[in-house]
């Protein structure tokens, strides 16, 4: 059974979310402080962590940073009332896999959870540990990208975006398809996050928008990586 650690200090909200996740077939662990959340993540090795930021004892940013510094790679979904762009960027910089702002609907939370778990499962099952595109080497298991032998520093969501394009190599993925697969958004959601992350990914890859070597824009359709 898939195990989820919910680190949330509001008892009623935590209980409601736990009960709904259990009804969906998940095994749910609860932690009401950052300190306890970090201890449970270390001890119980959950398949996914849902992490609030404003926690007693230790804030969510510190919990996330310590998990990543220790090499723990379970997906982390930040769920918080802090919705400023700087808050989101800090979370992604520290290694968050997704970020959702409260208040949010239960269906959206469940969709994000399933998308993260599906993506993690797909990465683990990939039979080609290292993919190559020109001078890029992409290791899906280790979540690393090298260009000409030099390790590139990609944010977690930038890597997820690259991995999604790679899984559909040669095919065009629309903006809506990427929002669903990478971010777990519902169909028809409005967001500029794809364009923002594509630009950041190209910057890190040293790719040109006019004559791209890796990520190609198909005007009016979406994006692809050539086979």
C-alpha positions as CSV (number, residue, x, y, z in Angstrom):
1,X,0.0,0.0,0.0
2,X,1.3,3.5,-0.9
3,X,2.3,5.4,2.2
4,X,1.8,9.2,2.5
5,X,3.2,11.3,5.3
6,X,1.0,14.4,6.0
7,X,2.8,17.1,7.9
8,X,0.1,19.5,9.0
9,X,-0.5,21.3,12.3
10,X,-4.2,22.1,11.9
11,X,-5.9,19.0,13.5
12,X,-9.3,19.3,11.8
13,X,-7.8,19.9,8.4
14,X,-5.3,17.1,8.8
15,X,-8.0,14.6,9.9
16,X,-10.3,15.5,7.0
17,X,-7.5,15.1,4.5
18,X,-6.3,11.9,6.1
19,X,-9.7,10.4,6.0
20,X,-10.2,11.2,2.3
21,X,-6.8,9.9,1.4
22,X,-7.5,6.7,3.3
23,X,-10.8,6.3,1.3
24,X,-8.7,6.5,-1.8
25,X,-6.6,3.5,-0.7
26,X,-3.6,5.3,0.8
27,X,-1.9,4.5,4.1
28,X,-1.6,7.9,5.8
29,X,0.8,8.9,8.6
30,X,0.3,12.2,10.4
31,X,2.8,14.7,12.0
32,X,1.7,17.9,13.6
33,X,5.1,19.6,13.7
34,X,8.2,20.0,11.5
35,X,10.4,18.1,13.9
36,X,8.1,15.1,14.1
37,X,7.5,15.2,10.4
38,X,11.3,15.0,9.7
39,X,11.7,12.1,12.2
40,X,8.8,10.2,10.6
41,X,10.1,10.8,7.1
42,X,13.5,9.4,8.1
43,X,12.0,6.4,10.0
44,X,9.0,5.4,7.9
45,X,10.3,6.2,4.4
46,X,6.9,7.3,2.9
47,X,6.3,7.2,-0.8
48,X,5.2,10.8,-0.8
49,X,5.2,13.7,1.7
50,X,2.5,16.4,1.8
51,X,4.2,19.3,3.7
52,X,2.9,22.5,5.2
53,X,5.3,25.4,5.5
54,X,4.1,27.1,8.6
55,X,4.8,24.5,11.3
56,X,5.7,24.6,14.9
57,X,9.2,23.4,15.9
58,X,10.7,23.5,12.4
59,X,9.3,25.2,9.3
60,X,8.5,23.2,6.2
61,X,11.4,24.8,4.2
62,X,13.9,23.4,6.8
63,X,12.3,20.0,6.8
64,X,12.5,19.8,3.0
65,X,16.1,21.1,2.9
66,X,17.2,18.4,5.4
67,X,15.5,15.6,3.6
68,X,17.2,16.6,0.3
69,X,20.6,17.2,2.0
70,X,20.3,13.6,3.3
71,X,19.7,12.3,-0.2
72,X,16.0,11.4,0.5
73,X,14.3,11.6,-2.9
74,X,10.6,10.8,-2.1
75,X,8.3,13.3,-3.9
76,X,7.3,16.3,-1.7
77,X,4.1,18.3,-2.3
78,X,4.1,21.6,-0.5
79,X,0.6,22.6,0.6
80,X,0.4,26.0,2.3
81,X,-1.4,29.3,2.5
82,X,1.8,31.1,1.4
83,X,1.2,31.7,-2.3
84,X,3.7,34.4,-3.2
85,X,6.0,33.7,-6.1
86,X,9.1,34.0,-3.9
87,X,7.6,31.4,-1.6
88,X,7.1,29.0,-4.5
89,X,10.5,29.6,-6.0
90,X,12.2,28.9,-2.7
91,X,10.2,25.7,-2.3
92,X,11.2,24.5,-5.8
93,X,14.8,25.6,-5.3
94,X,15.0,23.4,-2.2
95,X,13.7,20.4,-4.1
96,X,9.9,20.4,-3.8
97,X,8.2,18.4,-6.6
98,X,4.9,20.4,-6.5
99,X,3.3,23.3,-4.7
100,X,-0.3,24.0,-4.0
101,X,-1.8,27.0,-2.3
102,X,-4.6,26.7,0.3
103,X,-7.5,26.9,0.2
104,X,-7.7,24.2,-2.5
105,X,-10.3,21.6,-3.5
106,X,-9.9,18.0,-2.5
107,X,-10.1,16.8,-6.1
108,X,-7.1,19.0,-7.0
109,X,-5.1,17.7,-4.1
110,X,-5.9,14.1,-5.1
111,X,-5.0,14.8,-8.7
112,X,-1.6,16.3,-7.7
113,X,-0.9,13.3,-5.4
114,X,-1.7,10.8,-8.1
115,X,0.4,12.7,-10.7
116,X,3.4,12.7,-8.4
117,X,3.1,9.0,-7.6
118,X,2.6,8.1,-11.2
119,X,5.6,10.1,-12.3
120,X,7.8,8.6,-9.6
121,X,6.6,5.1,-10.6
122,X,7.3,5.8,-14.3
123,X,10.8,7.0,-13.6
124,X,11.6,3.9,-11.5
125,X,10.3,1.6,-14.2
126,X,12.2,3.3,-17.1
127,X,14.4,0.6,-18.7
128,X,16.9,3.2,-20.2
129,X,18.7,4.7,-17.2
130,X,20.5,7.2,-19.3
131,X,19.0,8.9,-22.4
132,X,21.0,11.0,-24.8
133,X,20.0,14.0,-26.9
134,X,23.0,15.3,-28.8
135,X,25.5,16.2,-26.1
136,X,23.0,15.8,-23.2
137,X,23.0,12.8,-20.9
138,X,19.8,12.5,-18.8
139,X,19.8,9.9,-16.0
140,X,16.2,9.5,-15.0
141,X,17.0,7.3,-11.9
142,X,19.6,9.7,-10.5
143,X,17.6,12.8,-11.8
144,X,20.8,14.3,-13.2
145,X,21.5,16.0,-16.5
146,X,25.0,16.4,-18.0
147,X,25.9,18.5,-21.1
148,X,29.3,17.6,-22.6
149,X,30.1,15.8,-19.4
150,X,29.4,18.8,-17.2
151,X,26.7,18.4,-14.6
152,X,23.8,20.9,-14.9
153,X,21.9,22.4,-12.0
154,X,18.2,21.9,-12.8
155,X,15.4,22.6,-10.4
156,X,13.1,19.7,-9.5
157,X,10.3,20.9,-11.7
158,X,12.6,21.7,-14.6
159,X,13.9,18.1,-14.5
160,X,10.3,16.8,-14.4
161,X,9.4,18.8,-17.4
162,X,12.4,17.5,-19.3
163,X,11.6,13.9,-18.3
164,X,8.0,14.3,-19.5
165,X,9.1,15.6,-22.9
166,X,11.6,12.7,-23.0
167,X,8.9,10.1,-22.2
168,X,7.0,11.4,-25.3
169,X,10.1,11.9,-27.4
170,X,9.3,12.8,-31.0
171,X,5.7,13.8,-30.1
172,X,4.3,17.2,-29.4
173,X,3.0,17.8,-25.9
174,X,0.5,20.7,-25.5
175,X,0.6,23.2,-22.7
176,X,-2.5,21.5,-21.2
177,X,-0.9,18.1,-21.4
178,X,2.2,19.2,-19.6
179,X,0.1,20.9,-16.9
180,X,-1.7,17.7,-16.3
181,X,1.4,15.4,-16.5
182,X,4.0,17.5,-14.7
183,X,1.9,19.6,-12.3
184,X,-1.2,17.5,-11.9
185,X,-3.5,20.4,-12.9
186,X,-7.1,19.6,-14.0
187,X,-7.9,19.9,-17.7
188,X,-8.5,23.4,-18.8
189,X,-6.5,25.0,-16.0
190,X,-5.0,28.5,-16.7
191,X,-1.4,29.0,-15.8
192,X,1.8,30.4,-17.3
193,X,4.0,28.0,-15.4
194,X,4.8,25.9,-18.5
195,X,6.1,28.8,-20.4
196,X,8.1,30.0,-17.4
197,X,9.7,26.6,-16.8
198,X,10.4,26.0,-20.5
199,X,12.3,29.3,-20.6
200,X,14.2,28.3,-17.4
201,X,15.0,24.8,-18.7
202,X,16.3,26.3,-22.0
203,X,18.5,28.7,-20.1
204,X,20.1,25.9,-18.0
205,X,20.5,23.7,-21.1
206,X,22.1,26.6,-23.1
207,X,19.4,26.1,-25.7
208,X,18.5,28.7,-28.3
209,X,14.8,29.8,-28.8
210,X,15.5,30.7,-32.4
211,X,17.4,27.5,-33.3
212,X,16.9,25.0,-30.5
213,X,18.9,21.8,-30.2
214,X,16.8,20.2,-27.5
215,X,13.4,21.6,-26.7
216,X,11.5,22.6,-29.9
217,X,8.4,24.9,-29.9
218,X,5.7,23.9,-32.3
219,X,3.8,27.1,-32.8
220,X,0.2,26.8,-31.7
221,X,0.7,23.1,-30.7
222,X,3.2,22.8,-27.8
223,X,6.7,21.4,-27.3
224,X,8.7,18.4,-28.2
225,X,12.1,16.8,-28.0
226,X,13.1,15.3,-31.4
227,X,13.6,11.5,-31.6
